[in-house]
Amino acid sequence: MGIFVCNICKKECDRINALRSHSIQKHNISGDKIYIDYILKGITPKCECGCGGTPPFVSIGKGFSRFIKRSVKPIHRFLAWMGCKRLL
């Protein structure tokens, strides 16, 4: 995916995981913050059921879950699949 450059000290990393490791060790920045800033371009993900919450971070390789655990019900998955934005 290219070169990742630390926004704080300008260190170049060849992988996102290397940048994650550097950011945690040198700048005390979490993996989810790195994922949001570098992969999602600053946009915090929202639960796909439409509740507005932020789903849990899985890993730097996988990113965030699609749903908050309490939101994962069959109807939520179905409505998300159908493209519904809000549950009534």
HELIX and SHEET records of a PDB file:
HELIX    1   1 ILE A   16  HIS A   27  1                                  12    
HELIX    2   2 GLY A   31  ILE A   34  1                                   4    
HELIX    3   3 TYR A   35  ILE A   39  3                                   5    
HELIX    4   4 LYS A   69  SER A   71  5                                   3    
HELIX    5   5 PRO A   74  MET A   82  1                                   9    
SHEET    1   A 2 PHE A   4  VAL A   5  0                                        
SHEET    2   A 2 GLU A  12  CYS A  13 -1                                        
SHEET    1   B 2 PHE A  57  SER A  59  0                                        
SHEET    2   B 2 GLY A  63  PHE A  64 -1                                        
END                                                                             
